[in-house]
Amino acid sequence: MQIIVLFKKKGLLRHLSAVETSNTILRTLNRAGLNMEFSEGFHPLPKVSFLDSTPTGMIDLALYVCVKLRVLPDGGIAEVRDKIKRNLPYGLEIQRIFQSEVNLNKMVNGYEYIAFFKDEPDFSKAFTKHSGKIFIPRELMKNLEVSLKKNMFVVKYTVDRSSIFNPYLLKGTYLAIRTKALVNGEDVSKILEGRYYESTCCR
């Protein structure tokens, strides 16, 4: 069976790399003592999968982790939540836990972001990704909203999964947040709530 844990990564932990983030979560799950399924072979690994990673420095409110379990504990999802919560490092929180067999990596096709700028940003300027590919942010950004709040420009937008770029490549990015994972524009959490849903919000 599979559970999908929605984490929130913030604070100093937002400076972890993708590898450091996955290692931190794997250690947390191991310390929680969950009865996870493991791969076969000489070096068995827990069957845990992640969605796309975020750039170093980004707050992530859409950190979904799929975990294969042999069996749920007697206390069900609530017990799983409590075991994980007791072992979480500061800066990593559980938002929800879903019980679902869906393959998120096949479902999710976009993300929503919010970025903050001290000066009005220019999205028409071409940038170069680390891969060497040149892109113009405005051509990739959908549902773009720009507002001025307390002397900061707040930019909200969505990007197709195939067109993800690092918001910190943009000149003057003060802070960036990944807020949602999307399936055809809809928050994946709402879809999971409609299927095999059992969740709890941490208080």
Phi, psi and chi 1 to 4 in degrees:
 res  aa     phi    psi   chi1   chi2   chi3   chi4
   1 MET       -  161.8   64.4  160.3  -64.4      -
   2 GLN  -128.0  138.2  176.4  178.1  -94.6      -
   3 ILE  -115.3  151.3   60.2  169.5      -      -
   4 ILE  -120.5  116.5  -60.3  174.0      -      -
   5 VAL  -100.4  126.3 -173.4      -      -      -
   6 LEU  -100.3  110.2  172.2   55.5      -      -
   7 PHE   -97.9  162.6  -71.2  101.0      -      -
   8 LYS  -121.5  121.9  178.1 -169.2  -61.6 -177.0
   9 LYS  -110.7  121.5 -174.8  177.5   74.0  169.1
  10 LYS  -148.5 -167.9   58.7 -178.6 -173.9  176.9
  11 GLY    58.4 -146.9      -      -      -      -
  12 LEU   -65.8  -24.4  -68.7  177.7      -      -
  13 LEU   -67.1  -16.3 -102.6   64.2      -      -
  14 ARG   -66.9  -14.8   68.9 -172.2  175.4   91.3
  15 HIS   -88.0    0.4  -63.5  -67.8      -      -
  16 LEU   -72.0  146.3  -66.5 -178.5      -      -
  17 SER   -74.4  173.7   67.3      -      -      -
  18 ALA   -60.9  -43.8      -      -      -      -
  19 VAL   -65.8  -43.0  172.5      -      -      -
  20 GLU   -64.3  -37.2  -70.0  168.8  -26.0      -
  21 THR   -64.3  -48.2  -62.1      -      -      -
  22 SER   -63.8  -39.7   61.3      -      -      -
  23 ASN   -64.7  -38.8  -73.1  -20.1      -      -
  24 THR   -63.1  -43.3  -62.8      -      -      -
  25 ILE   -68.5  -41.1  -69.5  174.1      -      -
  26 LEU   -62.4  -41.9  -72.0  173.1      -      -
  27 ARG   -63.1  -39.9  -76.3 -163.5  -63.7  -91.4
  28 THR   -62.5  -44.6  -63.4      -      -      -
  29 LEU   -65.1  -38.6  -64.5  175.0      -      -
  30 ASN   -65.7  -44.0  -78.4  -36.6      -      -
  31 ARG   -66.5  -27.1  -71.0  170.8 -179.0  164.7
  32 ALA   -70.5  -14.0      -      -      -      -
  33 GLY    71.9   29.3      -      -      -      -
  34 LEU   -71.9  147.3  -58.0 -178.9      -      -
  35 ASN   -85.2   76.9 -168.2   -5.5      -      -
  36 MET   -85.3  154.2  -65.9 -175.6  -73.8      -
  37 GLU   -79.8  148.1  -69.9 -174.5   14.1      -
  38 PHE  -124.8  153.1  -78.8   76.5      -      -
  39 SER   -71.3  165.8   61.3      -      -      -
  40 GLU   -94.1  169.9  -61.8  179.2   -4.7      -
  41 GLY   113.7 -172.4      -      -      -      -
  42 PHE   -74.2  -25.2  -67.8  105.9      -      -
  43 HIS  -127.5   73.0  -59.2  -73.8      -      -
  44 PRO   -62.6  137.3   21.8  -32.0      -      -
  45 LEU  -123.1  148.8  -62.6  172.0      -      -
  46 PRO   -62.8  143.3   20.7  -31.3      -      -
  47 LYS   -81.6   86.1  -68.0 -175.3  177.0 -179.4
  48 VAL  -129.1  133.0  177.3      -      -      -
  49 SER  -131.0  153.8   60.5      -      -      -
  50 PHE  -124.4  155.2  -60.2   80.5      -      -
  51 LEU   -79.3 -174.7  -77.8  176.5      -      -
  52 ASP   -55.8  140.8  -56.3  -81.0      -      -
  53 SER   -76.5  164.5   60.4      -      -      -
  54 THR  -106.8  155.9   52.7      -      -      -
  55 PRO   -62.9  152.5  -20.5   32.2      -      -
  56 THR   -57.8  132.5  -58.3      -      -      -
  57 GLY   100.1   -9.6      -      -      -      -
  58 MET   -91.9  134.6  178.9 -179.9  -73.4      -
  59 ILE   -72.5  136.1  -66.6  173.3      -      -
  60 ASP  -122.6  112.6 -167.0   -0.2      -      -
  61 LEU  -101.3    5.6  -52.3 -177.4      -      -
  62 ALA  -130.2   47.9      -      -      -      -
  63 LEU   -93.1   89.0  178.1   48.9      -      -
  64 TYR   -92.0  133.2  -70.2   86.5      -      -
  65 VAL  -129.2  121.1 -178.5      -      -      -
  66 CYS   -94.2  126.6  -59.1      -      -      -
  67 VAL  -126.4  124.0 -175.6      -      -      -
  68 LYS   -86.7  125.1  -66.3  -72.4 -172.8 -179.8
  69 LEU  -113.6  144.0  -62.4  178.7      -      -
  70 ARG   -70.0  -39.3  -68.7 -168.1  177.3   96.1
  71 VAL  -160.7  149.9   63.3      -      -      -
  72 LEU   -78.1  147.7  -84.7  176.0      -      -
  73 PRO   -66.7  167.2   23.6  -33.1      -      -
  74 ASP   -57.2  -31.4  -67.9  -20.4      -      -
  75 GLY   -83.4    3.5      -      -      -      -
  76 GLY    67.3 -152.6      -      -      -      -
  77 ILE   -60.1  -35.9  -65.9  -66.6      -      -
  78 ALA   -61.8  -40.4      -      -      -      -
  79 GLU   -68.7  -38.9 -176.0  175.0  -20.4      -
  80 VAL   -59.6  -46.5  170.5      -      -      -
  81 ARG   -58.1  -46.6  175.9 -151.5   61.6 -160.5
  82 ASP   -64.7  -39.8  -68.9  -20.0      -      -
  83 LYS   -65.1  -42.7  -75.6 -176.6  173.4 -177.8
  84 ILE   -67.8  -44.6  -64.4  174.9      -      -
  85 LYS   -59.2  -37.5 -172.5  177.3  178.0 -178.8
  86 ARG   -66.8  -18.9  -75.2 -162.7  -62.6  -92.2
  87 ASN  -111.6    6.8  -69.6  -82.5      -      -
  88 LEU   -76.6  137.6  -74.8  172.9      -      -
  89 PRO   -75.1  158.3   28.6  -34.7      -      -
  90 TYR   -62.9  130.9 -176.0   77.3      -      -
  91 GLY   106.0   -9.4      -      -      -      -
  92 LEU  -120.7  124.0 -167.3   63.6      -      -
  93 GLU  -129.9  153.2  -59.4  175.2    6.5      -
  94 ILE   -90.0  128.8  -62.1  178.2      -      -
  95 GLN   -93.6  -49.1  -62.5 -170.7   68.8      -
  96 ARG  -152.7  160.4  -68.9 -171.3  176.4  115.5
  97 ILE  -129.1  129.3  -61.8 -179.6      -      -
  98 PHE  -114.0  145.2  -54.4   89.9      -      -
  99 GLN  -104.9  107.6 -176.3  178.8  -21.8      -
 100 SER  -158.4  146.9  173.7      -      -      -
 101 GLU   -98.9    7.4  -61.0  -61.2  -34.7      -
 102 VAL   -66.8  152.9  -58.8      -      -      -
 103 ASN   -97.6   99.8 -173.2  -31.0      -      -
 104 LEU   -62.8  -34.0  -76.3 -169.5      -      -
 105 ASN   -67.4  -20.7  -85.6  -66.9      -      -
 106 LYS   -91.4  -22.4  -70.2 -175.1  176.6  179.6
 107 MET   -86.7  -50.0  -72.0  177.1   57.1      -
 108 VAL   -67.1  130.7  170.6      -      -      -
 109 ASN  -133.0   15.0   54.7   16.7      -      -
 110 GLY  -172.1  169.9      -      -      -      -
 111 TYR  -140.7  153.9  -65.0  102.0      -      -
 112 GLU  -109.1  140.7 -180.0 -173.8   87.2      -
 113 TYR  -131.8  155.7  -60.2   87.5      -      -
 114 ILE  -129.4  132.5  -66.5  178.4      -      -
 115 ALA  -130.1  148.1      -      -      -      -
 116 PHE  -116.6  136.7  -62.1   84.6      -      -
 117 PHE  -133.0  141.5  -61.2   81.7      -      -
 118 LYS   -77.8  -33.3  -69.0 -177.2  178.0  179.7
 119 ASP  -114.8  155.5  -61.2  -46.5      -      -
 120 GLU   -60.6  123.2 -173.0  170.9    5.7      -
 121 PRO   -78.9  154.0   28.5  -34.3      -      -
 122 ASP  -115.2  109.8  179.3    7.5      -      -
 123 PHE   -94.4    5.4  -60.0  126.1      -      -
 124 SER   -93.3   -7.8   62.1      -      -      -
 125 LYS   -80.8  136.8 -178.7 -179.1  176.6 -178.8
 126 ALA   -74.8  141.0      -      -      -      -
 127 PHE  -127.5  162.1  -73.6   86.4      -      -
 128 THR  -114.6  123.8  -57.1      -      -      -
 129 LYS   -70.8  167.4  -69.3 -173.0  176.4 -177.2
 130 HIS   -61.6  -26.1  -65.3  -57.8      -      -
 131 SER   -74.1  -11.8   62.7      -      -      -
 132 GLY    98.4   -7.9      -      -      -      -
 133 LYS   -74.5  133.2 -176.8  177.9  179.7 -179.6
 134 ILE   -91.4  136.8  -61.5  174.7      -      -
 135 PHE  -145.4  157.6   72.5   99.9      -      -
 136 ILE  -110.7  114.1  -63.1  175.2      -      -
 137 PRO   -51.0  -41.4  -27.9   35.7      -      -
 138 ARG   -62.8  -27.6 -174.4   63.0 -170.4   90.5
 139 GLU   -74.9  -17.3  -65.3  179.2   -7.9      -
 140 LEU  -102.6  -21.8  -54.4  179.8      -      -
 141 MET   -83.6  129.0  -58.0  164.2   82.1      -
 142 LYS  -114.2  157.8  -62.2 -178.4  176.6 -179.8
 143 ASN    51.4   41.3  -54.0  -53.8      -      -
 144 LEU   -70.3  128.7  178.7   62.9      -      -
 145 GLU  -131.3  129.5  -60.8  176.1   12.4      -
 146 VAL  -124.7  128.3 -179.0      -      -      -
 147 SER  -139.9  155.9   58.6      -      -      -
 148 LEU  -107.4  118.4 -178.8   60.8      -      -
 149 LYS  -134.9  119.1  -62.0 -179.2  179.6  179.5
 150 LYS    52.1   49.7  -63.6 -176.9  178.3  179.3
 151 ASN    66.4   17.1  -61.0  -40.9      -      -
 152 MET  -125.0  136.9  -66.2  -73.0  -71.1      -
 153 PHE   -84.8  122.2  -72.6   90.7      -      -
 154 VAL  -105.1  121.3 -178.1      -      -      -
 155 VAL  -116.3  123.4  178.2      -      -      -
 156 LYS  -117.6  133.8 -178.6  178.9  178.4 -178.6
 157 TYR  -160.9  166.7   63.4   95.9      -      -
 158 THR  -121.8  156.8   61.8      -      -      -
 159 VAL  -139.8  137.1  173.7      -      -      -
 160 ASP   -62.4  148.4  -70.3  -18.9      -      -
 161 ARG   -59.5  -31.4 -166.2  176.1 -177.9 -174.1
 162 SER   -76.3   -9.0   60.1      -      -      -
 163 SER  -122.3   22.8  -57.4      -      -      -
 164 ILE   -59.7  137.9  -64.5  172.0      -      -
 165 PHE  -138.6  160.1   64.9   89.7      -      -
 166 ASN   -80.5  115.2 -175.7  -12.0      -      -
 167 PRO   -61.1  -22.9  -20.6   32.1      -      -
 168 TYR   -74.2   -6.0  -73.0  108.4      -      -
 169 LEU   -74.2  -21.2  -69.2  175.8      -      -
 170 LEU   -75.0  139.2  -55.3  176.3      -      -
 171 LYS   -63.9  126.6 -177.3  179.1  178.5 -179.9
 172 GLY    85.9   11.1      -      -      -      -
 173 THR   -64.9  119.6  -55.1      -      -      -
 174 TYR   -87.0  -43.3 -179.0   76.3      -      -
 175 LEU  -157.1  142.6 -179.9   65.6      -      -
 176 ALA  -129.0  144.4      -      -      -      -
 177 ILE  -134.4  129.8  -54.5  170.4      -      -
 178 ARG   -90.2  118.7 -178.7  167.8   72.5  173.9
 179 THR   -98.8  -34.3   53.2      -      -      -
 180 LYS  -147.4  150.0  -63.6  176.4 -176.6  177.2
 181 ALA  -100.1  139.1      -      -      -      -
 182 LEU  -122.3  147.8  -54.6  171.8      -      -
 183 VAL  -122.7  105.2  178.8      -      -      -
 184 ASN    52.6   42.3  -61.5  -32.7      -      -
 185 GLY    87.6   -6.0      -      -      -      -
 186 GLU  -104.0  139.1 -176.3  175.2    0.4      -
 187 ASP   -57.7  124.6 -172.7  -12.4      -      -
 188 VAL   -61.6  -27.2   72.3      -      -      -
 189 SER   -62.3  -37.6  -74.0      -      -      -
 190 LYS   -66.1  -35.1  -67.2 -177.3  178.5  180.0
 191 ILE   -68.4  -43.3  -64.7  173.6      -      -
 192 LEU   -64.9  -32.7  -68.4  172.3      -      -
 193 GLU   -64.5  -25.7  -73.9  170.0   -0.9      -
 194 GLY   -86.1   -6.3      -      -      -      -
 195 ARG  -132.7  125.4  -51.2 -173.9 -168.0 -175.8
 196 TYR    46.2   42.0  -40.7  109.9      -      -
 197 TYR   -86.7  130.7  170.8   71.4      -      -
 198 GLU  -149.0  119.3 -173.7  174.4   -3.9      -
 199 SER  -142.9  164.4   75.2      -      -      -
 200 THR  -151.1  139.6 -172.4      -      -      -
 201 CYS   -96.7  136.2  -66.5      -      -      -
 202 CYS   -72.5  136.2  -63.7      -      -      -
 203 ARG  -110.4      -  -63.6 -178.7  174.8   85.4
